[in-house]
Amino acid sequence: MALSEFLPFCIIGLYFLGTVLFATGSALRSEALKMSALGLAGTGFALQSIELGHMLATLDISLSLTSGKFVFTLLGWGILSIFLLLWWRLGLKFLAVVALPLALVFSAAADASIGVQAK
């Protein structure tokens, strides 16, 4: 299995585990679970950055910018980058309740939209 085939599954799995851990940590009032979830989100963000770079490096620039996979991956990356910026600057960890599931949905949608061209 090549990197471009394996990486999306890792990203979706990390975002899913982060979402579950943050929800569980919130329900149990466990800061350790919440911090673990944020660590998984950071790892997923790093892998998603690698995936975006890989898409831009391997595909024709005009095709990659209009592909559905790139657009949805970029949306998920953008949402998570805003969340990480707010978490770093303001300490707003509760935004993970919204940001992690949205990043998960956009990553899953990116995998489902392979071959779709945005016009």
Salt bridges, closest charged atoms under 4 A:
GLU31 OE2 - LYS34 NZ 3.58
GLU31 OE1 - LYS93 NZ 2.76
GLU51 OE2 - LYS69 NZ 3.17
ASP111 OD1 - LYS69 NZ 3.09
